[in-house]
Amino acid sequence: MRSLLVSCALVIGCAKPEAVQDPLDYLQIGVDPREEAVAIIEDLRRHGYTIGRQIEEPGYVAFDAVNGPYSTVRVVTTRGPSLSLQVPDVRWPERRWLELAPDPRPDFDRDGRHDVVVAIRERARTCLAWVQVNRDGFVAEVFRSNRDWGESPCVIEVDPNWPRLLLEVSVPGATSADARVRVPVRATARGWALDDSPAAVVQWDRQIEERKQVVEEAKKRGDALLSDRVESELEWLERLRKAKGPVLEPAGDGEEAR
C-alpha cells in the first residue's frame, strides 16, 4: 500500500504543470481604428450624413461626410477619434466646406504611412491642412505658418514627394484686403523656412515680373486701386525675398492645422 502511494506521488510530482495564461495576452492597447470608424460612420448616417471618401492606413482611418450645408472630416486612430473638423464652425466663420484632399498624399516623416491632407474651402480660395498620425496614434499638424511671413496664411499646394509647399498670405498693413502673395516654403533640419532653392527662385521671379507688368498697365489705365494693391504686394515679396527666412519649428502639439 505504501509503495502504491509513493508511486502515485511520483506520478503527480512528475506531471507537467498546466500552463498559466499570461494576463498580458488579454490586454489590448487602444482600439481597432476600422471598427471604431465603422461605428462613427453608422452614427453619422443615422443623422443624415452621406459618407464620402475614406482612407485606410496602418494605424488610422480618415473619412469625410456631408449633410446639406454641414461637412466634416474625421480621423480615427488606435487611440480612438483623434481629429474632428466640421463646418460651420463659429471659430472659423470663413470656412464653407471640408473634404479630404485628393491623392497623392505626402509622407512627411517617411514612416511608410501617408499623411492626411484636408481641403478647406473658403469664399475665394481653398486652403490645405496637413496633419500626420504617429505610431502612438497621436495626430499633429505638420506645418504652421510663421507670422513674420504674412497674415491669413493659406497653404495652396503641398508637394507629395518633398517636404515643401506653396503658401499664400495677406500683405500686412495693405490698404486692400485682397493684397496677397504666394511664397514657396520648405522644411529644413530646424523647421520650416522660405524656400531659396533654384526652383523656388523661379517662382519668386515670376511673381515679381508679373506684378510689375500689372502695375504698369494699371497706371496706364489710371486704375489707382489696382496699382496700389499690386505695388504693396511687390514690396512685400521683395521684403520676404531679401529676408533670411524666419524658421518655425514643426508643430507637434496636435492642435488643428490651417
Salt bridges, closest charged atoms under 4 A:
ASP32 OD1 - ARG34 NE 3.78
ASP43 OD1 - ARG46 NH2 3.45
ASP43 OD1 - HIS47 ND1 3.74
GLU57 OE2 - ARG105 NH2 2.97
GLU57 OE2 - HIS114 ND1 3.59
ASP89 OD2 - ARG91 NH2 2.71
GLU94 OE2 - ARG258 NH1 3.16
ASP103 OD1 - ARG53 NH2 2.71
ASP103 OD1 - ARG105 NE 2.92
ASP111 OD2 - ARG113 NE 3.27
GLU122 OE1 - ARG125 NE 3.05
GLU122 OE2 - ARG258 NH2 2.67
GLU141 OE2 - ARG144 NH2 2.22
ASP159 OD2 - ARG164 NE 2.69
GLU168 OE1 - ARG125 NH1 2.84
GLU168 OE1 - ARG180 NH1 3.62
GLU168 OE2 - ARG182 NE 3.05
ASP195 OD1 - ARG186 NE 3.37
ASP196 OD1 - ARG186 NH2 3.26
ASP205 OD1 - ARG241 NH1 2.58
GLU209 OE2 - LYS212 NZ 3.97
GLU216 OE2 - LYS220 NZ 3.68
ASP223 OD2 - ARG221 NH2 3.97
GLU231 OE2 - LYS219 NZ 2.88
GLU233 OE1 - ARG211 NE 2.83
GLU233 OE2 - ARG229 NH1 2.86
ASP253 OD1 - ARG144 NH2 3.39
GLU255 OE1 - ARG144 NH2 3.50
GLU256 OE2 - ARG95 NH1 2.54
